[in-house]
């Protein structure tokens, strides 16, 4: 099943006609996410070290009817292990931009995720790492009134999105 998803994503990326293509390891990350996507799904992806192990984790923001509601869309966070890419977060109701904040929990940087709509006050919310994964609902995180100077932009609001199928 994962192999089929991988090859379907590869074929869709090859036929998308997008001027810029995501880097090759993006296909491996998408295969690890699995079949949680629909025919209109699109994604943007960034790689950044979130736990100071000198290896980059993947942050994938998905949009489309299977991923979005009034509060936002779904963001996945994956880390690479000896077994391949493993999910360490599925954040619902998220929007771009997404930042790496300087605060740590359990050795992982907090994420600053834009959340709005769906009855919540719009703004950047801190999403911490607890019990082996990032918390799933950014609207429950503490509001970030002012981004710290040490915050790193991971996925800008102007990110390029790539289709998964036509």
URDA-V67809 format. One record per run of one state. SS is the DSSP state (H for helix, E for strand, - for the rest). FROM is the first residue (numbers start at 1). TO is the last residue. If there is no record, write none. Layout:
# URDA-V67809
ss=<SS | SS>
from=<FROM | FROM>
to=<TO | TO>
This chain:
# URDA-V67809
ss=<- | H | - | H | - | E | - | E | - | E | - | E | - | E | - | E | - | E | - | E | - | E | - | E | H | - | E | - | E | - | E | ->
from=<1 | 2 | 16 | 25 | 34 | 42 | 49 | 57 | 64 | 69 | 70 | 72 | 82 | 84 | 106 | 108 | 118 | 120 | 128 | 129 | 131 | 133 | 135 | 137 | 138 | 141 | 143 | 144 | 152 | 156 | 162 | 164>
to=<1 | 15 | 24 | 33 | 41 | 48 | 56 | 63 | 68 | 69 | 71 | 81 | 83 | 105 | 107 | 117 | 119 | 127 | 128 | 130 | 132 | 134 | 136 | 137 | 140 | 142 | 143 | 151 | 155 | 161 | 163 | 166>
